[in-house]
Structures are given as structure tokens and as C-alpha cells.
Amino acid sequence: MHVEISGMVQGVFFRDSCRSEARARGVSGWVRNTSAGTVEAQLEGDDGDVDALVAWCRTGPPRADVERVDVTDLDPTGGRGFEVR
């Protein structure tokens, strides 16, 4: 899945927190800031684990103020691990 999170999501440890949440759930992929001020992530794993991480993205870490989360389905790539880009 590709996820784009809008709101007050940069400078609030969103990416590092997302990496921790992904690793705890066994979700692979990456997360990064965009020049538009959003955070985007690519997530891959068991449907339930990915869905749980997307649900977490709707709130994010304590200092975040998430306004919108856009989700797009993608074909799996077979990636392993999770990184902050």
C-alpha cells in the first residue's frame, strides 16, 4: 500500500515512530517526508498488520495532528525490512 499523510506530520517524529510501529507489526517498506509537507509511506505485509499500521497513521505519534490519509493499493514487491528515507 502507498499511504500519504497530511497535516502537522513533519518535525513530530512521525517517520521514526512509523518505523517502530512497522517493525513491531512485521510490516516492510519505507517512510519519508515530501517537499509538499506530507509524509508518505509504502507498506507491505500481512493484510491485518498493514491495516493496523494504516490505522495508526490516521493518528500518528502524540505530537502529530493528522488531517488526512490517502491510501492506494499497490502490488507487493517482496521487500524486507523497514527504513526511513
N, C-alpha and C positions, 0 to 999 in steps of 0.2 A: 504494500500500500504506500501511496505517497500522501503525506499529510502536510498542510500548510497552516500554521497557527498565527493569527493576527491579534493585535492588542499590545499591551505592555509586556513583551516577551523577550526583549533583549536587555542584557545587563541585570538579569534577575536570577541567574544560574539555571535558566531553563535547559540549556543544552547538556550541562553536566548532570542535572537531575534526571533528564530524559535518558541519558546513557545508563545511569544507575538503575532506573526503573526497567529499561530494556534488558539489561544483563540479569536482573533478578527474575525476569519472566522468560529468559532464554530467547529473546527476540533479536534477530540480526538486523544490520543496516547501518544507517548513519543519521546524523542530525547536524544542521548548520544554520547560521544566521544568513539572511539575504540582505541585499542592498536596499530593499524596499521596507526594511524594518520588521519583517516577519521572521519566523523560524520555520524551516522545512525539514522534513524527515522522510526517509524511506525505511519502511518496516517490513520484515519478513519473518514468518514463523507459524506456529500453530494458530489457527483462526481465533481461538479463545484468548490466547496470550496477546495477539496483535490487537484484538478488540479491546482488551483490558488496557493496553498501552494507549490506544486512541482515546479511550475514556479518560485516562489520566491526563492526556494532552488538553482536554477540554477545561481542566482546572490548572494544571501545571504546578510548579513549586509555590510555596507560600507568598512570595513577593510578586508573582505574576498576576496580571489582570487579562485573562483571555477573553477576547471579544468574539472570535470566530475561528472555526476549524473546518477546513475544506479537505475532504478525503477523496482520493481517486484510487481505484483498484489498478494494480499492476501485475504483470506476470512475474512469478518468482524467478530469481536469478541464481539461487543456490548459495547466496552469500553466507559468510560465517563471521561472528563477532559483531561488535557494535562500536562505532567510532564517532567522535566529534570532529567535524571538519571545519 
